[in-house]
Amino acid sequence: MLWLFAAINMICLYLAARFLRLHTGRVRPGTSLCSWTAYIDCDQVLLTREARYFVIPNALLGLTFNLAGTAVCIMAIRSDNQSLWLLLACMYTVSAAVTAVFWKLLLRLPSLCPLCPLHHFLTYIILICCLAKLQT
């Protein structure tokens, strides 16, 4: 399960760093790893007002949340404490609900960041894994 957290944290770290570099003028838009076409372009998404839907940049919120989730997961694995698995399941239930808002935003944007839907799917997979762990 930790590989899921590694993947989701790498996505969030990349998007948060890219967001900050774009907004401080340190990189040119359209030069991202996921800037493939005029329609599939992370930079175009990160430059929209929707990239700060909750005032703080979404990528920074995601990174902070997922790092906390990683810490809880490590503690849960080490102790095999059902309460920690329940906490993690609750955290990712809330996160899954929040990503539903982001799906709505993604569908309205003129460009698509391929990393964003991947992040959302990983959120759901983490939630499913937590729920499965609670069943054992």
Secondary structure, 3 states (H helix, E strand, C coil): CHHHHHHHHHHHHHHHHHHHHHHCCCCCCCCCCCECCCCEEHHHHHCCHHHHCCCCCHHHHHHHHHHHHHHHHHHHHHHCCHHHHHHHHHHHHHHHHHHHHHHHHHHHCCCECCHHHHHHHHHHHHHHHHHHHHHC
